[in-house]
Amino acid sequence: MFTGIVEECGTFVSRDMPGDSGGLTIGASAQLASAAIGESIAVNGCCLTVVRSGPNWLEFDVMAQTLSLTNLGDLAPGAAVNLERAAMLGDRLGGHLLQGHVDGVGIIVSRSEKGNALVVQVALPAPLPRYVVEHGSIAINGVSLTVAAVDETAVSIWLIPHTREVTNLGQCRVGDRVNIECDVIARYVERLMRFDGGAVK
């Protein structure tokens, strides 16, 4: 589990995919690069397992399917990626509970400055808008954010200067693809409401 509080922006180094699986190498600070083998790290909100590490890099095993269902397949060398280690019991929950399971990939359709904030609108693939509520939580590239507005196709969020500085969302451009994870509680509620006397409606 994660909380959507990004610890640092790492750097995409390389992707080696000789077949349906391969390796993803990410440059990171010495603090994150000291993660234990087998530890979970959210990379742009996608939960990956550390398989090798060095003084300033981490390597993850990754499947071709993961690359096709997230924006990890879009990364070019030097691209900034949001990194977060798994939460520990007893830690402060500064964001909201995340599984690191990307629900879909959205597309940034607009960005505008409002005072010291950056307002970003992201088009969401169906059926994700149904799981998003105004003033609720959503994770974009692994960043826990508050929903400013939502309609049938898109969500709007406001980025404060700190979020722009410490995550890769401050660098986002119109047309960029971003990983989306909706609040898991909404999915469970929908699933439970489909049951009637043990049968799925």
N, CA and C atoms as an extended XYZ file, in Angstrom:
603
Properties=species:S:1:pos:R:3:atomname:S:1:resname:S:1:resid:I:1 pbc="F F F"
N         0.837       -1.195        0.000 N   MET     1
C         0.000        0.000        0.000 CA  MET     1
C         0.880        1.256        0.000 C   MET     1
N         0.348        2.314       -0.592 N   PHE     2
C         1.049        3.594       -0.670 CA  PHE     2
C         0.095        4.699       -0.227 C   PHE     2
N         0.612        5.910       -0.127 N   THR     3
C        -0.243        7.019        0.297 CA  THR     3
C        -0.294        8.144       -0.718 C   THR     3
N         0.477        8.051       -1.782 N   GLY     4
C         0.456        9.102       -2.791 CA  GLY     4
C         1.273       10.323       -2.423 C   GLY     4
N         2.136       10.199       -1.411 N   ILE     5
C         3.047       11.278       -1.047 CA  ILE     5
C         4.404       10.936       -1.650 C   ILE     5
N         4.719       11.557       -2.767 N   VAL     6
C         5.933       11.232       -3.522 CA  VAL     6
C         7.173       11.598       -2.713 C   VAL     6
N         8.125       10.666       -2.636 N   GLU     7
C         9.357       10.918       -1.878 CA  GLU     7
C        10.392       11.665       -2.704 C   GLU     7
N        10.429       11.367       -3.996 N   GLU     8
C        11.372       12.079       -4.853 CA  GLU     8
C        11.041       11.793       -6.311 C   GLU     8
N        11.571       12.639       -7.172 N   CYS     9
C        11.513       12.387       -8.612 CA  CYS     9
C        12.797       11.668       -9.006 C   CYS     9
N        12.643       10.453       -9.504 N   GLY    10
C        13.774        9.746      -10.064 CA  GLY    10
C        13.866       10.030      -11.552 C   GLY    10
N        14.787        9.342      -12.214 N   THR    11
C        15.014        9.556      -13.641 CA  THR    11
C        14.979        8.224      -14.374 C   THR    11
N        14.184        8.153      -15.424 N   PHE    12
C        14.157        6.941      -16.228 CA  PHE    12
C        15.485        6.790      -16.948 C   PHE    12
N        16.109        5.615      -16.800 N   VAL    13
C        17.412        5.358      -17.411 CA  VAL    13
C        17.273        4.492      -18.655 C   VAL    13
N        16.666        3.309      -18.501 N   SER    14
C        16.584        2.403      -19.649 CA  SER    14
C        15.496        1.362      -19.431 C   SER    14
N        15.132        0.737      -20.538 N   ARG    15
C        14.132       -0.321      -20.545 CA  ARG    15
C        14.669       -1.416      -21.447 C   ARG    15
N        14.805       -2.619      -20.927 N   ASP    16
C        15.345       -3.739      -21.705 CA  ASP    16
C        14.260       -4.804      -21.802 C   ASP    16
N        13.613       -4.889      -22.974 N   MET    17
C        12.485       -5.798      -23.156 CA  MET    17
C        12.766       -6.747      -24.318 C   MET    17
N        13.514       -7.822      -24.079 N   PRO    18
C        13.802       -8.757      -25.165 CA  PRO    18
C        12.593       -9.582      -25.590 C   PRO    18
N        11.561       -9.617      -24.759 N   GLY    19
C        10.360      -10.390      -25.066 CA  GLY    19
C         9.175       -9.818      -24.320 C   GLY    19
N         8.377      -10.709      -23.705 N   ASP    20
C         7.198      -10.266      -22.958 CA  ASP    20
C         7.533       -9.759      -21.567 C   ASP    20
N         8.786       -9.841      -21.188 N   SER    21
C         9.207       -9.317      -19.883 CA  SER    21
C        10.631       -8.798      -20.014 C   SER    21
N        11.013       -7.993      -19.031 N   GLY    22
C        12.352       -7.431      -19.074 CA  GLY    22
C        12.629       -6.601      -17.851 C   GLY    22
N        13.518       -5.630      -17.982 N   GLY    23
C        13.926       -4.831      -16.841 CA  GLY    23
C        13.738       -3.351      -17.088 C   GLY    23
N        13.453       -2.629      -16.012 N   LEU    24
C        13.285       -1.180      -16.040 CA  LEU    24
C        14.274       -0.599      -15.039 C   LEU    24
N        15.147        0.301      -15.491 N   THR    25
C        16.149        0.895      -14.604 CA  THR    25
C        15.812        2.361      -14.374 C   THR    25
N        15.801        2.739      -13.093 N   ILE    26
C        15.448        4.091      -12.689 CA  ILE    26
C        16.573        4.669      -11.835 C   ILE    26
N        17.031        5.862      -12.170 N   GLY    27
C        17.991        6.550      -11.329 CA  GLY    27
C        17.294        7.138      -10.116 C   GLY    27
N        17.921        7.007       -8.939 N   ALA    28
C        17.308        7.480       -7.695 CA  ALA    28
C        18.395        7.940       -6.749 C   ALA    28
N        17.995        8.661       -5.723 N   SER    29
C        18.946        9.101       -4.708 CA  SER    29
C        19.475        7.897       -3.946 C   SER    29
N        20.553        8.104       -3.220 N   ALA    30
C        21.146        7.016       -2.433 CA  ALA    30
C        20.145        6.476       -1.427 C   ALA    30
N        19.279        7.348       -0.904 N   GLN    31
C        18.298        6.903        0.096 CA  GLN    31
C        17.343        5.885       -0.496 C   GLN    31
N        16.753        6.188       -1.654 N   LEU    32
C        15.826        5.239       -2.260 CA  LEU    32
C        16.556        4.067       -2.893 C   LEU    32
N        17.766        4.312       -3.423 N   ALA    33
C        18.516        3.233       -4.062 CA  ALA    33
C        18.969        2.178       -3.062 C   ALA    33
N        18.890        2.507       -1.771 N   SER    34
C        19.251        1.527       -0.738 CA  SER    34
C        18.077        0.604       -0.393 C   SER    34
N        16.976        0.715       -1.126 N   ALA    35
C        15.823       -0.153       -0.887 CA  ALA    35
C        16.234       -1.620       -1.012 C   ALA    35
N        15.662       -2.448       -0.162 N   ALA    36
C        16.007       -3.871       -0.148 CA  ALA    36
C        15.447       -4.579       -1.375 C   ALA    36
N        16.143       -5.621       -1.799 N   ILE    37
C        15.640       -6.456       -2.882 CA  ILE    37
C        14.302       -7.055       -2.430 C   ILE    37
N        13.308       -6.973       -3.290 N   GLY    38
C        11.975       -7.456       -2.943 CA  GLY    38
C        11.055       -6.374       -2.414 C   GLY    38
N        11.602       -5.193       -2.175 N   GLU    39
C        10.783       -4.099       -1.661 CA  GLU    39
C         9.913       -3.525       -2.777 C   GLU    39
N         8.726       -3.046       -2.387 N   SER    40
C         7.809       -2.451       -3.350 CA  SER    40
C         8.034       -0.945       -3.439 C   SER    40
N         8.075       -0.450       -4.678 N   ILE    41
C         8.197        0.992       -4.917 CA  ILE    41
C         7.179        1.369       -5.980 C   ILE    41
N         6.451        2.454       -5.736 N   ALA    42
C         5.527        2.959       -6.753 CA  ALA    42
C         6.304        3.859       -7.711 C   ALA    42
N         6.272        3.510       -8.981 N   VAL    43
C         6.941        4.289      -10.034 CA  VAL    43
C         5.839        4.903      -10.895 C   VAL    43
N         5.669        6.214      -10.800 N   ASN    44
C         4.524        6.882      -11.435 CA  ASN    44
C         3.216        6.224      -11.019 C   ASN    44
N         3.172        5.768       -9.767 N   GLY    45
C         1.954        5.177       -9.237 CA  GLY    45
C         1.778        3.704       -9.514 C   GLY    45
N         2.719        3.086      -10.217 N   CYS    46
C         2.636        1.656      -10.539 CA  CYS    46
C         3.530        0.876       -9.590 C   CYS    46
N         2.950       -0.042       -8.836 N   CYS    47
C         3.708       -0.821       -7.852 CA  CYS    47
C         4.638       -1.808       -8.557 C   CYS    47
N         5.947       -1.641       -8.325 N   LEU    48
C         6.953       -2.528       -8.898 CA  LEU    48
C         7.845       -3.063       -7.789 C   LEU    48
N         8.487       -4.203       -8.051 N   THR    49
C         9.345       -4.851       -7.069 CA  THR    49
C        10.813       -4.669       -7.430 C   THR    49
N        11.596       -4.220       -6.457 N   VAL    50
C        13.031       -4.034       -6.667 CA  VAL    50
C        13.702       -5.395       -6.815 C   VAL    50
N        14.452       -5.581       -7.910 N   VAL    51
C        15.166       -6.848       -8.118 CA  VAL    51
C        16.675       -6.672       -8.069 C   VAL    51
N        17.159       -5.468       -8.354 N   ARG    52
C        18.576       -5.149       -8.260 CA  ARG    52
C        18.705       -3.667       -7.938 C   ARG    52
N        19.839       -3.290       -7.355 N   SER    53
C        20.042       -1.873       -7.054 CA  SER    53
C        21.530       -1.565       -7.022 C   SER    53
N        21.851       -0.275       -7.151 N   GLY    54
C        23.222        0.197       -7.076 CA  GLY    54
C        23.258        1.469       -6.259 C   GLY    54
N        24.375        2.178       -6.256 N   PRO    55
C        24.508        3.379       -5.431 CA  PRO    55
C        23.489        4.463       -5.768 C   PRO    55
N        23.054        4.524       -7.036 N   ASN    56
C        22.115        5.576       -7.428 CA  ASN    56
C        21.116        5.093       -8.480 C   ASN    56
N        20.777        3.816       -8.418 N   TRP    57
C        19.805        3.289       -9.361 CA  TRP    57
C        19.054        2.092       -8.783 C   TRP    57
N        17.880        1.856       -9.341 N   LEU    58
C        17.041        0.713       -8.986 CA  LEU    58
C        16.626       -0.001      -10.264 C   LEU    58
N        16.526       -1.317      -10.203 N   GLU    59
C        16.041       -2.070      -11.357 CA  GLU    59
C        14.838       -2.895      -10.946 C   GLU    59
N        13.851       -2.940      -11.840 N   PHE    60
C        12.608       -3.662      -11.588 CA  PHE    60
C        12.341       -4.618      -12.740 C   PHE    60
N        11.800       -5.790      -12.414 N   ASP    61
C        11.270       -6.648      -13.467 CA  ASP    61
C         9.928       -6.063      -13.887 C   ASP    61
N         9.643       -6.095      -15.188 N   VAL    62
C         8.393       -5.531      -15.680 CA  VAL    62
C         7.888       -6.371      -16.847 C   VAL    62
N         6.581       -6.498      -16.922 N   MET    63
C         5.953       -7.256      -17.998 CA  MET    63
C         5.535       -6.314      -19.117 C   MET    63
N         5.496       -6.836      -20.337 N   ALA    64
C         5.048       -6.035      -21.476 CA  ALA    64
C         3.629       -5.528      -21.254 C   ALA    64
N         2.800       -6.326      -20.601 N   GLN    65
C         1.426       -5.906      -20.329 CA  GLN    65
C         1.392       -4.667      -19.442 C   GLN    65
N         2.290       -4.622      -18.439 N   THR    66
C         2.360       -3.451      -17.565 CA  THR    66
C         2.709       -2.205      -18.359 C   THR    66
N         3.652       -2.332      -19.273 N   LEU    67
C         4.043       -1.190      -20.097 CA  LEU    67
C         2.896       -0.729      -20.986 C   LEU    67
N         2.082       -1.659      -21.466 N   SER    68
C         0.990       -1.296      -22.369 CA  SER    68
C        -0.193       -0.691      -21.627 C   SER    68
N        -0.341       -0.992      -20.339 N   LEU    69
C        -1.492       -0.513      -19.567 CA  LEU    69
C        -1.184        0.711      -18.711 C   LEU    69
N         0.072        1.174      -18.746 N   THR    70
C         0.487        2.342      -17.975 CA  THR    70
C         1.307        3.263      -18.875 C   THR    70
N         1.757        4.372      -18.323 N   ASN    71
C         2.614        5.256      -19.127 CA  ASN    71
C         4.096        4.913      -18.993 C   ASN    71
N         4.412        3.801      -18.331 N   LEU    72
C         5.816        3.401      -18.205 CA  LEU    72
C         6.408        3.033      -19.568 C   LEU    72
N         5.566        2.626      -20.496 N   GLY    73
C         6.047        2.312      -21.834 CA  GLY    73
C         6.327        3.547      -22.666 C   GLY    73
N         5.888        4.721      -22.190 N   ASP    74
C         6.098        5.968      -22.935 CA  ASP    74
C         7.418        6.640      -22.586 C   ASP    74
N         8.041        6.214      -21.490 N   LEU    75
C         9.175        6.960      -20.936 CA  LEU    75
C        10.384        6.963      -21.861 C   LEU    75
N        10.986        8.138      -21.991 N   ALA    76
C        12.238        8.293      -22.733 CA  ALA    76
C        13.354        8.538      -21.729 C   ALA    76
N        14.590        8.172      -22.060 N   PRO    77
C        15.699        8.391      -21.130 CA  PRO    77
C        15.751        9.846      -20.646 C   PRO    77
N        15.896        9.981      -19.331 N   GLY    78
C        15.946       11.313      -18.727 CA  GLY    78
C        14.620       11.791      -18.196 C   GLY    78
N        13.523       11.095      -18.517 N   ALA    79
C        12.203       11.509      -18.048 CA  ALA    79
C        12.111       11.381      -16.539 C   ALA    79
N        11.437       12.341      -15.909 N   ALA    80
C        11.237       12.306      -14.461 CA  ALA    80
C        10.110       11.334      -14.115 C   ALA    80
N        10.318       10.542      -13.068 N   VAL    81
C         9.293        9.608      -12.592 CA  VAL    81
C         9.114        9.795      -11.089 C   VAL    81
N         7.865        9.733      -10.645 N   ASN    82
C         7.567        9.861       -9.227 CA  ASN    82
C         7.843        8.543       -8.518 C   ASN    82
N         8.526        8.618       -7.373 N   LEU    83
C         8.892        7.422       -6.619 CA  LEU    83
C         8.363        7.516       -5.193 C   LEU    83
N         7.798        6.401       -4.719 N   GLU    84
C         7.339        6.315       -3.330 CA  GLU    84
C         7.517        4.888       -2.838 C   GLU    84
N         8.156        4.740       -1.683 N   ARG    85
C         8.237        3.422       -1.061 CA  ARG    85
C         6.916        3.071       -0.410 C   ARG    85
N         6.684        1.779       -0.198 N   ALA    86
C         5.443        1.346        0.434 CA  ALA    86
C         5.325        1.941        1.829 C   ALA    86
N         4.070        2.203        2.226 N   ALA    87
C         3.811        2.781        3.546 CA  ALA    87
C         4.091        1.751        4.636 C   ALA    87
N         4.461        2.246        5.806 N   MET    88
C         4.676        1.395        6.974 CA  MET    88
C         3.567        1.649        7.974 C   MET    88
N         3.118        0.601        8.650 N   LEU    89
C         2.112        0.772        9.695 CA  LEU    89
C         2.647        1.722       10.757 C   LEU    89
N         1.831        2.669       11.137 N   GLY    90
C         2.254        3.647       12.127 CA  GLY    90
C         2.700        4.954       11.519 C   GLY    90
N         2.930        4.967       10.173 N   ASP    91
C         3.289        6.211        9.496 CA  ASP    91
C         2.075        7.137        9.438 C   ASP    91
N         2.324        8.427        9.328 N   ARG    92
C         1.242        9.367        9.083 CA  ARG    92
C         0.685        9.134        7.680 C   ARG    92
N        -0.626        9.207        7.559 N   LEU    93
C        -1.279        9.021        6.278 CA  LEU    93
C        -1.551       10.404        5.687 C   LEU    93
N        -0.550       10.942        5.000 N   GLY    94
C        -0.671       12.304        4.491 CA  GLY    94
C        -1.535       12.414        3.254 C   GLY    94
N        -1.657       11.331        2.474 N   GLY    95
C        -2.466       11.361        1.259 CA  GLY    95
C        -3.717       10.520        1.441 C   GLY    95
N        -3.849        9.467        0.621 N   HIS    96
C        -4.938        8.512        0.822 CA  HIS    96
C        -4.415        7.132        0.431 C   HIS    96
N        -5.125        6.089        0.813 N   LEU    97
C        -4.636        4.733        0.590 CA  LEU    97
C        -4.667        4.380       -0.896 C   LEU    97
N        -3.513        3.913       -1.373 N   LEU    98
C        -3.362        3.512       -2.767 CA  LEU    98
C        -2.789        2.111       -2.827 C   LEU    98
N        -3.174        1.363       -3.852 N   GLN    99
C        -2.655        0.012       -4.030 CA  GLN    99
C        -1.477       -0.034       -4.997 C   GLN    99
N        -1.304        0.994       -5.769 N   GLY   100
C        -0.273        0.945       -6.799 CA  GLY   100
C        -0.718        0.145       -8.007 C   GLY   100
N        -2.043       -0.023       -8.145 N   HIS   101
C        -2.622       -0.732       -9.288 CA  HIS   101
C        -3.287        0.299      -10.190 C   HIS   101
N        -2.679        0.576      -11.308 N   VAL   102
C        -3.169        1.614      -12.212 CA  VAL   102
C        -4.488        1.173      -12.843 C   VAL   102
N        -5.508        2.041      -12.731 N   ASP   103
C        -6.831        1.726      -13.287 CA  ASP   103
C        -6.933        2.075      -14.761 C   ASP   103
N        -6.127        2.997      -15.209 N   GLY   104
C        -6.183        3.410      -16.603 CA  GLY   104
C        -5.224        4.563      -16.848 C   GLY   104
N        -5.112        4.946      -18.092 N   VAL   105
C        -4.224        6.045      -18.472 CA  VAL   105
C        -5.063        7.211      -18.975 C   VAL   105
N        -4.896        8.373      -18.334 N   GLY   106
C        -5.588        9.577      -18.768 CA  GLY   106
C        -4.685       10.415      -19.661 C   GLY   106
N        -5.269       11.437      -20.274 N   ILE   107
C        -4.525       12.341      -21.157 CA  ILE   107
C        -4.758       13.776      -20.701 C   ILE   107
N        -3.680       14.516      -20.525 N   ILE   108
C        -3.789       15.912      -20.128 CA  ILE   108
C        -4.330       16.718      -21.308 C   ILE   108
N        -5.467       17.376      -21.075 N   VAL   109
C        -6.113       18.111      -22.166 CA  VAL   109
C        -5.967       19.626      -22.017 C   VAL   109
N        -5.648       20.099      -20.814 N   SER   110
C        -5.410       21.531      -20.658 CA  SER   110
C        -4.637       21.785      -19.380 C   SER   110
N        -3.938       22.919      -19.360 N   ARG   111
C        -3.245       23.382      -18.168 CA  ARG   111
C        -3.229       24.905      -18.205 C   ARG   111
N        -3.482       25.507      -17.052 N   SER   112
C        -3.534       26.968      -16.996 CA  SER   112
C        -3.098       27.433      -15.615 C   SER   112
N        -2.521       28.615      -15.575 N   GLU   113
C        -2.065       29.203      -14.318 CA  GLU   113
C        -3.216       29.977      -13.672 C   GLU   113
N        -3.431       29.742      -12.387 N   LYS   114
C        -4.415       30.484      -11.600 CA  LYS   114
C        -3.720       30.942      -10.322 C   LYS   114
N        -3.259       32.195      -10.314 N   GLY   115
C        -2.481       32.657       -9.177 CA  GLY   115
C        -1.192       31.862       -9.099 C   GLY   115
N        -0.936       31.260       -7.930 N   ASN   116
C         0.274       30.451       -7.792 CA  ASN   116
C        -0.002       28.968       -8.027 C   ASN   116
N        -1.190       28.648       -8.517 N   ALA   117
C        -1.559       27.250       -8.752 CA  ALA   117
C        -1.554       26.936      -10.242 C   ALA   117
N        -1.361       25.658      -10.547 N   LEU   118
C        -1.474       25.154      -11.906 CA  LEU   118
C        -2.724       24.291      -11.967 C   LEU   118
N        -3.666       24.663      -12.812 N   VAL   119
C        -4.904       23.901      -12.964 CA  VAL   119
C        -4.741       22.963      -14.152 C   VAL   119
N        -4.905       21.681      -13.902 N   VAL   120
C        -4.712       20.669      -14.934 CA  VAL   120
C        -6.003       19.875      -15.108 C   VAL   120
N        -6.426       19.728      -16.355 N   GLN   121
C        -7.592       18.895      -16.657 CA  GLN   121
C        -7.115       17.640      -17.375 C   GLN   121
N        -7.599       16.502      -16.898 N   VAL   122
C        -7.188       15.206      -17.437 CA  VAL   122
C        -8.405       14.448      -17.933 C   VAL   122
N        -8.395       14.055      -19.200 N   ALA   123
C        -9.452       13.208      -19.756 CA  ALA   123
C        -9.257       11.793      -19.227 C   ALA   123
N       -10.342       11.198      -18.730 N   LEU   124
C       -10.280        9.861      -18.143 CA  LEU   124
C       -10.933        8.845      -19.079 C   LEU   124
N       -10.345        7.655      -19.185 N   PRO   125
C       -10.987        6.611      -19.991 CA  PRO   125
C       -12.202        6.051      -19.251 C   PRO   125
N       -13.191        5.618      -20.015 N   ALA   126
C       -14.348        4.953      -19.403 CA  ALA   126
C       -13.881        3.638      -18.791 C   ALA   126
N       -14.459        3.226      -17.636 N   PRO   127
C       -15.540        3.870      -16.900 CA  PRO   127
C       -15.042        4.670      -15.690 C   PRO   127
N       -13.822        5.160      -15.713 N   LEU   128
C       -13.230        5.734      -14.503 CA  LEU   128
C       -13.961        6.952      -13.932 C   LEU   128
N       -14.561        7.836      -14.746 N   PRO   129
C       -15.225        8.993      -14.128 CA  PRO   129
C       -16.284        8.631      -13.093 C   PRO   129
N       -16.893        7.474      -13.212 N   ARG   130
C       -17.937        7.084      -12.267 CA  ARG   130
C       -17.379        6.841      -10.866 C   ARG   130
N       -16.068        6.626      -10.752 N   TYR   131
C       -15.456        6.362       -9.448 CA  TYR   131
C       -14.845        7.620       -8.827 C   TYR   131
N       -15.060        8.767       -9.453 N   VAL   132
C       -14.445       10.014       -8.998 CA  VAL   132
C       -15.532       10.967       -8.525 C   VAL   132
N       -15.315       11.603       -7.367 N   VAL   133
C       -16.280       12.565       -6.839 CA  VAL   133
C       -15.577       13.881       -6.541 C   VAL   133
N       -16.307       14.967       -6.706 N   GLU   134
C       -15.760       16.282       -6.410 CA  GLU   134
C       -15.329       16.353       -4.950 C   GLU   134
N       -14.144       16.886       -4.716 N   HIS   135
C       -13.521       17.013       -3.400 CA  HIS   135
C       -13.075       15.668       -2.836 C   HIS   135
N       -13.177       14.606       -3.637 N   GLY   136
C       -12.645       13.320       -3.236 CA  GLY   136
C       -11.176       13.211       -3.631 C   GLY   136
N       -10.647       12.005       -3.552 N   SER   137
C        -9.229       11.784       -3.838 CA  SER   137
C        -9.040       11.011       -5.135 C   SER   137
N        -7.943       11.313       -5.810 N   ILE   138
C        -7.534       10.575       -7.001 CA  ILE   138
C        -6.016       10.598       -7.045 C   ILE   138
N        -5.416        9.566       -7.605 N   ALA   139
C        -3.961        9.534       -7.779 CA  ALA   139
C        -3.640        9.685       -9.253 C   ALA   139
N        -2.783       10.664       -9.577 N   ILE   140
C        -2.316       10.879      -10.938 CA  ILE   140
C        -0.801       10.762      -10.932 C   ILE   140
N        -0.284        9.802      -11.691 N   ASN   141
C         1.145        9.466      -11.657 CA  ASN   141
C         1.617        9.191      -10.233 C   ASN   141
N         0.727        8.596       -9.450 N   GLY   142
C         1.080        8.217       -8.083 CA  GLY   142
C         0.997        9.328       -7.067 C   GLY   142
N         0.511       10.509       -7.465 N   VAL   143
C         0.407       11.644       -6.555 CA  VAL   143
C        -1.015       11.730       -6.022 C   VAL   143
N        -1.171       11.739       -4.716 N   SER   144
C        -2.486       11.893       -4.100 CA  SER   144
C        -2.963       13.332       -4.268 C   SER   144
N        -4.127       13.498       -4.902 N   LEU   145
C        -4.645       14.823       -5.210 CA  LEU   145
C        -6.121       14.924       -4.861 C   LEU   145
N        -6.570       16.143       -4.603 N   THR   146
C        -7.977       16.400       -4.345 CA  THR   146
C        -8.656       16.814       -5.647 C   THR   146
N        -9.798       16.219       -5.921 N   VAL   147
C       -10.545       16.512       -7.137 CA  VAL   147
C       -11.215       17.877       -7.002 C   VAL   147
N       -10.890       18.792       -7.917 N   ALA   148
C       -11.522       20.114       -7.904 CA  ALA   148
C       -12.853       20.084       -8.644 C   ALA   148
N       -12.916       19.322       -9.741 N   ALA   149
C       -14.141       19.198      -10.525 CA  ALA   149
C       -14.065       17.927      -11.345 C   ALA   149
N       -15.228       17.364      -11.651 N   VAL   150
C       -15.275       16.147      -12.466 CA  VAL   150
C       -16.570       16.159      -13.261 C   VAL   150
N       -16.503       15.689      -14.506 N   ASP   151
C       -17.713       15.501      -15.295 CA  ASP   151
C       -17.692       14.103      -15.893 C   ASP   151
N       -18.439       13.893      -16.948 N   GLU   152
C       -18.575       12.540      -17.509 CA  GLU   152
C       -17.315       12.043      -18.194 C   GLU   152
N       -16.360       12.952      -18.471 N   THR   153
C       -15.193       12.530      -19.241 CA  THR   153
C       -13.856       12.953      -18.662 C   THR   153
N       -13.846       13.916      -17.739 N   ALA   154
C       -12.561       14.469      -17.305 CA  ALA   154
C       -12.594       14.908      -15.847 C   ALA   154
N       -11.400       15.070      -15.297 N   VAL   155
C       -11.230       15.540      -13.928 CA  VAL   155
C       -10.291       16.738      -13.943 C   VAL   155
N       -10.534       17.689      -13.051 N   SER   156
C        -9.651       18.848      -12.908 CA  SER   156
C        -9.038       18.847      -11.520 C   SER   156
N        -7.744       19.163      -11.470 N   ILE   157
C        -7.041       19.249      -10.194 CA  ILE   157
C        -6.198       20.521      -10.177 C   ILE   157
N        -5.967       21.026       -8.975 N   TRP   158
C        -5.149       22.223       -8.788 CA  TRP   158
C        -3.857       21.799       -8.107 C   TRP   158
N        -2.729       22.166       -8.710 N   LEU   159
C        -1.426       21.822       -8.151 CA  LEU   159
C        -0.828       23.032       -7.443 C   LEU   159
N        -0.536       22.885       -6.153 N   ILE   160
C         0.123       23.948       -5.419 CA  ILE   160
C         1.601       23.966       -5.798 C   ILE   160
N         2.317       25.063       -5.535 N   PRO   161
C         3.726       25.138       -5.917 CA  PRO   161
C         4.573       23.977       -5.410 C   PRO   161
N         4.338       23.521       -4.175 N   HIS   162
C         5.143       22.419       -3.629 CA  HIS   162
C         4.982       21.159       -4.471 C   HIS   162
N         3.741       20.828       -4.833 N   THR   163
C         3.497       19.629       -5.641 CA  THR   163
C         4.160       19.754       -7.002 C   THR   163
N         4.130       20.946       -7.575 N   ARG   164
C         4.765       21.174       -8.872 CA  ARG   164
C         6.269       20.975       -8.784 C   ARG   164
N         6.851       21.327       -7.646 N   GLU   165
C         8.304       21.260       -7.491 CA  GLU   165
C         8.809       19.848       -7.216 C   GLU   165
N         8.044       19.061       -6.444 N   VAL   166
C         8.575       17.770       -5.980 CA  VAL   166
C         8.022       16.571       -6.738 C   VAL   166
N         7.143       16.796       -7.723 N   THR   167
C         6.637       15.693       -8.544 CA  THR   167
C         6.816       16.050      -10.016 C   THR   167
N         6.565       15.066      -10.868 N   ASN   168
C         6.706       15.336      -12.307 CA  ASN   168
C         5.464       15.982      -12.907 C   ASN   168
N         4.429       16.222      -12.102 N   LEU   169
C         3.223       16.843      -12.638 CA  LEU   169
C         3.461       18.307      -13.008 C   LEU   169
N         4.437       18.939      -12.372 N   GLY   170
C         4.753       20.311      -12.722 CA  GLY   170
C         5.317       20.443      -14.132 C   GLY   170
N         5.821       19.332      -14.675 N   GLN   171
C         6.398       19.332      -16.019 CA  GLN   171
C         5.416       18.849      -17.084 C   GLN   171
N         4.218       18.516      -16.663 N   CYS   172
C         3.263       17.913      -17.587 CA  CYS   172
C         2.893       18.873      -18.713 C   CYS   172
N         2.619       18.290      -19.880 N   ARG   173
C         2.236       19.065      -21.049 CA  ARG   173
C         0.938       18.509      -21.615 C   ARG   173
N         0.223       19.341      -22.338 N   VAL   174
C        -0.995       18.878      -23.002 CA  VAL   174
C        -0.632       17.736      -23.946 C   VAL   174
N        -1.388       16.653      -23.845 N   GLY   175
C        -1.133       15.463      -24.656 CA  GLY   175
C        -0.395       14.376      -23.921 C   GLY   175
N         0.238       14.709      -22.776 N   ASP   176
C         0.944       13.693      -21.990 CA  ASP   176
C        -0.048       12.673      -21.427 C   ASP   176
N         0.402       11.420      -21.367 N   ARG   177
C        -0.393       10.353      -20.758 CA  ARG   177
C         0.030       10.186      -19.305 C   ARG   177
N        -0.958       10.046      -18.421 N   VAL   178
C        -0.676        9.939      -16.987 CA  VAL   178
C        -1.430        8.750      -16.405 C   VAL   178
N        -0.794        8.096      -15.435 N   ASN   179
C        -1.404        6.948      -14.785 CA  ASN   179
C        -2.458        7.403      -13.785 C   ASN   179
N        -3.604        6.710      -13.778 N   ILE   180
C        -4.726        7.053      -12.912 CA  ILE   180
C        -5.045        5.879      -11.994 C   ILE   180
N        -5.176        6.170      -10.711 N   GLU   181
C        -5.737        5.188       -9.777 CA  GLU   181
C        -6.861        5.869       -9.012 C   GLU   181
N        -8.062        5.327       -9.154 N   CYS   182
C        -9.220        5.870       -8.456 CA  CYS   182
C        -9.271        5.338       -7.025 C   CYS   182
N       -10.108        5.963       -6.225 N   ASP   183
C       -10.285        5.531       -4.841 CA  ASP   183
C       -10.853        4.118       -4.831 C   ASP   183
N       -10.125        3.179       -4.229 N   VAL   184
C       -10.530        1.769       -4.261 CA  VAL   184
C       -11.847        1.537       -3.536 C   VAL   184
N       -12.193        2.395       -2.576 N   ILE   185
C       -13.443        2.216       -1.836 CA  ILE   185
C       -14.631        2.270       -2.784 C   ILE   185
N       -14.593        3.164       -3.788 N   ALA   186
C       -15.700        3.279       -4.738 CA  ALA   186
C       -15.898        1.979       -5.498 C   ALA   186
N       -14.803        1.311       -5.841 N   ARG   187
C       -14.918        0.048       -6.574 CA  ARG   187
C       -15.561       -1.036       -5.715 C   ARG   187
N       -15.165       -1.107       -4.448 N   TYR   188
C       -15.751       -2.109       -3.555 CA  TYR   188
C       -17.231       -1.847       -3.319 C   TYR   188
N       -17.599       -0.574       -3.150 N   VAL   189
C       -19.010       -0.233       -2.952 CA  VAL   189
C       -19.831       -0.648       -4.161 C   VAL   189
N       -19.337       -0.345       -5.362 N   GLU   190
C       -20.058       -0.728       -6.575 CA  GLU   190
C       -20.212       -2.241       -6.659 C   GLU   190
N       -19.160       -2.965       -6.334 N   ARG   191
C       -19.205       -4.422       -6.405 CA  ARG   191
C       -20.221       -4.990       -5.423 C   ARG   191
N       -20.238       -4.467       -4.209 N   LEU   192
C       -21.176       -4.952       -3.202 CA  LEU   192
C       -22.620       -4.661       -3.589 C   LEU   192
N       -22.850       -3.518       -4.209 N   MET   193
C       -24.215       -3.151       -4.595 CA  MET   193
C       -24.737       -4.003       -5.734 C   MET   193
N       -23.860       -4.684       -6.436 N   ARG   194
C       -24.282       -5.560       -7.536 CA  ARG   194
C       -24.768       -6.918       -7.047 C   ARG   194
N       -24.512       -7.217       -5.764 N   PHE   195
C       -24.920       -8.505       -5.232 CA  PHE   195
C       -26.314       -8.423       -4.640 C   PHE   195
N       -27.123       -9.434       -4.892 N   ASP   196
C       -28.482       -9.512       -4.343 CA  ASP   196
C       -28.725      -10.946       -3.903 C   ASP   196
N       -28.661      -11.165       -2.589 N   GLY   197
C       -28.855      -12.522       -2.078 CA  GLY   197
C       -27.814      -13.496       -2.547 C   GLY   197
N       -26.581      -13.005       -2.749 N   GLY   198
C       -25.498      -13.885       -3.151 CA  GLY   198
C       -25.307      -13.958       -4.657 C   GLY   198
N       -26.259      -13.393       -5.414 N   ALA   199
C       -26.147      -13.425       -6.876 CA  ALA   199
C       -25.743      -12.069       -7.398 C   ALA   199
N       -24.920      -12.077       -8.423 N   VAL   200
C       -24.487      -10.821       -9.021 CA  VAL   200
C       -25.578      -10.311       -9.939 C   VAL   200
N       -25.948       -9.034       -9.797 N   LYS   201
C       -26.977       -8.447      -10.661 CA  LYS   201
C       -26.433       -8.250      -12.072 C   LYS   201
